[in-house]
Amino acid sequence: MNEKLLKQFFNILRLLLLNKQATTNLVIAFILSSIVTVILVIGSILIPAQQICATSNTYYVAKNGSDSNSGTASNPWLTINHATQTMVAGDTTYVRSGTYNEQVIFGHSGS
């Protein structure tokens, strides 16, 4: 730390010691922030990030697929409509090249 910052620090400390209410408020704020920090650390240990964040799926549609397939890259679905009926917010569907003559109805809204 440079000398100017040290002087500012000690001036603030002196003012806090002169003003008991400010010192009390500072101690309370420190205790509350410490409690929040402990809760966040414990929460991050107990709850893995995968469980906190919503998971998303990736699906595939191709002209050589079948709607009874799993929708993976190696086992794509046949119709875009099947994908839209299965997907939920956050999912992604890749539609491979081809002409898809179908009416697409979205089964789930996003958000």
HELIX and SHEET records of a PDB file:
HELIX    1   1 GLU A    3  LEU A   18  1                                  16    
HELIX    2   2 LYS A   20  LEU A   46  1                                  27    
HELIX    3   3 ALA A   49  ILE A   52  1                                   4    
HELIX    4   4 ILE A   80  THR A   86  1                                   7    
SHEET    1   A 2 THR A  58  VAL A  61  0                                        
SHEET    2   A 2 THR A  92  VAL A  95  1                                        
END                                                                             
